Amino acid sequence: MGTNPPGLVISAPASGLGKTTVTLGLLRAFRDSGLTVQPFKNGPDYIDPAFHRAAAGRPSFNLDVWAMDDGLIDAIAGQAAGADLVISEGSMGLYDGTTSQGVSGRGSSAEIARRFGWPVVLVLDVSGQAQSAAATALGFAHHPDAPDLAGVILNRVAGARHEMMVREEMARLGIPVFAALPRRSDLELPERHLGLVQAEEHPDITEAIGQLGAFLRDHADLDALRDAARGIERNGPGVWPKPPAQRIALARDAAFSFSYPHLLEGWHRAGAEILPFSPLANQAPDPSADLVWLPGGYPELHAGRIAQASTFREGLCRHAETKPVHGECGGYMVLGRALIDADGTRHPMTGLLGLVTSYQRRRLHLGYRRAHLTAAMPGQDAGTTLYGHEFHYSTILDQPDAPLARVTDASGNPVPETGSSRGTVTGSFFHLIAEAPA
């Protein structure tokens, strides 16, 4: 058994209501007050954990009950050891998840809150309503699967009278209000098609998060929030994922940044050496590496530079002559023959796979994935089942290589994006989260 610090889950009725703004502001405000705060993110988000880290000064990790077993979840939760407080950001709405059971649940933020005993702080966008906001909060509190509701944070409040009307009805229904945040369009973080612009691309992330921290410090009752935090013991030390090789050359820059923190942590803990390199800086992978791993990211925004990166391409091709290469999503596209950008320009890629993809024909591919490997990939034998997530807008124009896996969505429906396998090179559109439990 292990003891976690007390925590809170920051959730909302839906996406786009201010969860990330509030979470980042609270992380920075509590940090500035002298607390050590451990951030987490519910679900398969690639971007928010980097913002959490910038705000808290401490790595953030995904917690995912659909794709992770108890051992991995407990291992990740153990990263909170030594912290004073846990702040876990939810995904979508509090009860939103898949319609089918995964490894440990359906993937909702409510399940994470119940599992660790972290009360929920519900962020409510009260623009366009007043007393009705309290009815929304009351409904969430009395859902049959409800975790403890600590209270609410009111977002986009129009003024003092508006705040009073909402607060009085919340008080009448016995719902604590921890903050009333006025409308501040200047504090919104820039976005693109997969969510926020990445933290490392933000022009001044330190200043932006500092402003959010000051905003929450000025308008939230931080002492009451900390007093509301709770938690329960976790089951044990947990089990981290195994590394796919001993020396792993990992692409890492603005085009290749979607690496799940728990995977890298597991690789480090097992003694693997991570050798970062930047394709955008025309760097070749370390020739001593046992494996080259190309994560997802935004290669479509940098396709011209990648196409011109001859040192990167030649080094990658030399490696693939004798040793494995694997790409996920954006990394998978770079392993192909060509990538067609949103303007219709065709950019030659590395050609290690026959894949041709296009962003000119945009179509959303989104959701959890189960992949039963029909070919081996680094660290995984054929026949293994993997759990992952897919989120991209690219369309496959040509995929001549052997499939990597039989892939289904969370409900078991077949997915046509099977990944590819050719010699030492493999790739998939799904981002690996965890191996299926034995």
N, C-alpha and C positions, 0 to 999 in steps of 0.2 A: 504494500500500500504506500501511497505518497500523498502528501498534502499540497494542494494548490493554493495560491493566494486567492483572496476573494475577487470576484469578477462581475462584470456587467456585459450584457449583449446589447449592442446598439442596433435596433431594427426599425421597421416602418411598415405601413400597410402595402407599399409598392415600391418599385424602383423610381429613382428620380426625385425623391422627396427630401434629400439632404443628409442621408446616412453618412456618406463619406466625409462631407464637410464637417459634420458634428464629430465624427470619430477622430479625424485629424486634429480638430481644434481641442478636443478633450485630451488626446494623447500629449499634445504639446503643452497644454495648460497644466496638466498634472505633472509632467516632466519638469516644467519650469518651477513648480512648487516644491520640487525636491524629491518626488516619488519616482521609483523605478516601475515603469509600466510595461507589461508584456502585451503586445498586440497579436490578435489572431484575425483570420478572415474565414467566414463560412463559405464553403463551396469552391468551385474550380476557377478562381479569379487569378489572372496572371499579372495584373497591373497594381491593384490596391496594396499588396504587401510591400512594394517598394516605397510607396507614399507613407505607409505606416512606419517603416524603418526610419525614414527621414524625420518623421514627427517624434517618434519615441526614442530614437537613438538605440534601438534594439531590434534584431531581426523579427519579422512577422512571418507566421506560418498559416497555411490553409488547414482547416479542419473540415473533413468531408465524410459524412456518415453514409453516403451512397456508395462511395468508391473505396473507403478505407475500413479495415477490420479493427477490432478493439485494440489489438496490440499496437498498431501504428498510431491510432488516435491517442492512446495513452502515452506513447513515446513523444509525440508532438506536444501534448499538453504538458509534459514534463519540462518543456523549455521555459515554462513560467517560474521554475524554481529560482528563488532569490528575488523575485519581483514583489512589490508591495500591492500591486493591483493588476488585474487582467481587464483589457477592453477588447471585446470580440465584435467585429463588424459583421452584421448579417448580410445576406444576399436577397435581392428582390423583396418580396413581402415576407413577414414573419413565418407564415405557414406554407409558403410556396416551396414546392419540391417536385419530384417526379411522381407519376401516378403508380409506379411499381417499386416494390421494395428492392433496395440494393444490398450491399454487404451488411451494413448496420442500420440502415434507415432509408428514408426517401430524399434526404438531402436538405431538409428545411432548417432554418435558423432556430426554430422552436425546439427541434430535437437536440441541437447542440446545447441550448440553454437548459433544457431538462437534464441532459446527461451530466453536466458539470454543476448544476445547481446555481447557475448564474442568472439573476433576475434580468428582465428585459426593460430597457428604456426605449419607449416607442417615440420615434421622431414623426411628428405630424405637421404636414403642410396645411396651415389653417387659412391660407389665402382663399377668399371666396366663401368662407363659412365662419361661424362663431360657436354657438352652443352645440351644434351638431358634431364638432370635433370630439366632444366628451362622449357622445354616443358611439363613435368609432372606437375610441379607447376602451369603453366598457365592453363592447362586443369582442374585442381582442382578448380582454382579460378573462372573459367567461366562455371562450371557446373550449370544447371538451378536451382538447390537447394542450391547453394553455400552460406555459411555464409561469412562474411568478412574474407579475408585472410590477416593477419598482415604481414606475411613473412615466411621465411624458416630457418631451422637449418640444415646445411649440416653435415652428419654423415659419418664416416669412410673415411675421406679425405686422399688421398695417399701422398700428399706433397704440397709444395708451388705452383708449376706449375699447378697441378691439381686444387687446390683451385682457382687460378687466372682464369682458363678457365671457371669454373662454375660460379664464381662471375661475370665475364664480361657479360655472357649471361643472367644471372639473372638481372643485371643492365639494359641491353638493353631492356628487357621485363618489366621493372618496378617492379620487385619483390625484396623487401628488404631481405637481408641476415643478420640474427642476430648472427650466430655462424658458424664456420667451425671446426668440431671436428675431430682430427686425430684418426687413428685406435689405440685402446687401449684394447687388449684382456684381460689384467689383471684387467680391471674394470668391466667385465661381471659378473653378479650375477648367482649363481648356480641354476639349474632348475631340475624339475622332471616332471612326466607325466601330472600333472594338471597346470603346469606353474612354477613360481619361488618356490624354497624352502622357506618355511614360514619364516617370519622375526624373530620369536622367536627361530627358529632353526639355524639361520645363526651364524657361529662361532664368528663373531665380526661385528655386523650390524652397530654399531656406527662408527667404523673405515672405513668400506666400504662406507657408505653414506658420511662420511667426505671427502673421496677421490673423490667421484663424485661431491660434492659441489665445491671442489677446481678445479676440471677439468672444470666445467662449468664457474666458476669465471675467470679462465685463458683464456678461449676461446670464451666466449659469451659476447655480449654487453648488460649487465643487465639493464642499464639505458634506452636503446632503447626499450627493451622488456617491461619494466614497462610503458614507455610512450605509447606503443601500446595498452595496456590493456584498455578495455572499459566495459560497462555494462548498463543494463536497470533496471528499478524498477521491483520488483516481485509483484505478485497480492495481497498478504496478508500474515498473519501469518501461514496459512496452518493447516493441521490436521495430527497428529501423529497416528500411529497404536496403537490399544488397547492391553494391556497385556493379556495373556491367563490365568493368575492367579495372586494372590497377592504376594505369596512367591514362587519364582521359583528357584529350584536347577538346576544350569546350569553347565554341564560338560565343563571343560576348561583346555586343555593341548595340547601337540603336536598331539594327536590323535583326538581331538575334538575342532577344532578352527574356523570352517567356520560359524561364526555368522554374519549376516548382521548388521553393526553398527546402521542403522536407526531403526531396530526393538528393539535393546537394549535401544537406546535412547528414543524411544516411551514408552517402558515399564517403564523406570526410571521416565519419565515425568508424567506418570499416577500414580506414587506412588508405583509401584511394587518393591519388594525387590529381588535383584539378589543374590543368594547364590552359589558362584562358588565352585566347587570341582574337583579333579583330579582322574579319574579312573586309569591312569597310575601310580599314587602314591598310589593306592589301597585305595582311600578314598571313603566312602559311602556318598550318598547325605544326606543333613541335614534332619533328621527325622521330623522336624517341617514344611518342605516345603509342599506346596499345589500341586506342580507339579514338575516332573523331566523332563528336556529337554536335549536331547543328540544331539548336532549339528553334522554336517558333519566334515570331516577331513581326516586323513590317518590311520584308524584302521588297514588296511592291513599291514602296516609297523610295527605295534606294537601288532599284534594279539596274539603272545605268552604271552606277559605281561598281556594283557587284560584277556586272558583265565585263568591266574594264580591269578588274582586280586579277591580273595574270599571275602574280606570285601566289595568291591564295588558291586560285584554280589549279595551278601546276602542282603545288604542294599537296593539295587534297587528292588529286589524281594519282600522284606517286604513292601516297599512303594507301589508297584503295587497291593498288596492285597486289598487296600482300596482307593488308590488315583492314578490319571492319570500319565502316562509316555508317552513321545513322542520322536521319533528319526527321524532325517533327514539324508538321504544318508548314510554316515559312521555310524552315530548313529543308523539308521534303521538296518544296518547289525549287529551291536553289540546286538540289541534286539533279533536277530534270534537264531536259534539252533547252527549254525556253520558257520565259515568263512574259506574258503580254500584259502591259500595264493598263490603267484606266483610260489612257488616251489612245490605246490601240497599238502602241509601239511594242514591237517584239524584241526582247532582250535575250541573247544567248546566255544560258546558265552553264553549269559544269558538265552536263551531259553524262554523268555517271548512271543516271536512269533515263528512260525514254519519255518521262512525263513532260507534258506541255500543259500549262495552266494559264488562265486568262482572268484578269480583273475587269476587262471590258464588259464581260457578261457576268454581272454581279448577281449572286444568289446566296442567301444566308444559309449556312450549314451550322447548326447549333444544337448541342445536347451531349449528354453522357453517352459513352460507348463501351460495349463489351467486345473485346477482340480475341478470338480464338486463333492463335498463330498457326498458320499452315506452313510457314517457313521459320527457321530460327532467326532471331535478331540478337544484337549484343546483350548478353546477360540473360537471355531467355531462350529456352528450347522450343522447337516446334511442338505443338500440342498444349502449350501453356495458355491460360486465359488471363488477359490483362483488363484492367479497368482504367478508363481515361475519359477525356472530354474533347469535343471538337467545336471550334468557333472560327469561322472564316467566311469570306465572301467570294472566293475564287471558284472557277469552273474548270473541270478537267476537259481538255480537248483531245488528249491522246494519252493512253496509259498502256503501253505494249508489254510491260514486264509482268512476270509472275506475281500474283497477289501475295501480300504478306500475311493476310489474316481473313477469316470470315468475321465480319463486323456487324453488330446489331446495335440499335438504340436501347434506351433504358427499358423499353417495353418488350424487347425481343424482336423488333421488326428489322429485317435486313437493311443494311446501309451500303450503297454502291461504292463508297470510297474505301477500298480494301487495303490501301497501301501497296507498296511494290518491293520486290526482292530481285536483285540481279548480282550474282557473285558475292562479293564482300559488302555490297551496298544495300541498305534497306531504308525505307522511309514510310511515314504514315501521316495522315491528316489528324489523327487523334494524338493528344498529348497524354503520355503515360502518367497516371497517378499512382497506381499500385498494382501489384500482382494479386490475382484472386487468391483467397485463403485456401489452404489445402483442405 
